Amino acid sequence: MEPKTAYIDVKQLESSDSQKIIDCVVSKVNAQINSANLEAKELRYVGGYKLIGTQWYLITDGHELEKAVCAAFPKLKHYTNLPREIVNKVLSDLPNFVPTDLLELFQKIQNG
């Protein structure tokens, strides 16, 4: 992975480079939360990616996680509604990185 990989370049990353991004983000955010639950969890994405994350990241309260993410990456603090920005920007620009769990949840809701 190039040190100056741009946001939109993520579309073309190999799984190994995507894993490096996840590892970096999880490490920086966990430095804010200090979770001891480092149990590995497979993450599946619409584009066929299978990556490894940690259980604590997936079960942490959303507000607590948002605070930790913003503390780890201070430039994100200027977004007044970070979750909405992620949905509007990231998921629309990078549909292959939509978690399959999220897609399945929306399909269940749609099908009643």
Secondary structure, DSSP 8 states (H G I E B T S, - for coil): --TT--GGGGGG--HHHHHHHHHHHHHHHHHHH--S---EEEEEBTTS-EEEEEHHHHHS-HHHHHHHHHHHSGGGGG-TTHHHHIIIIIIHH-GGGSBHHHHHHHHHHHH-
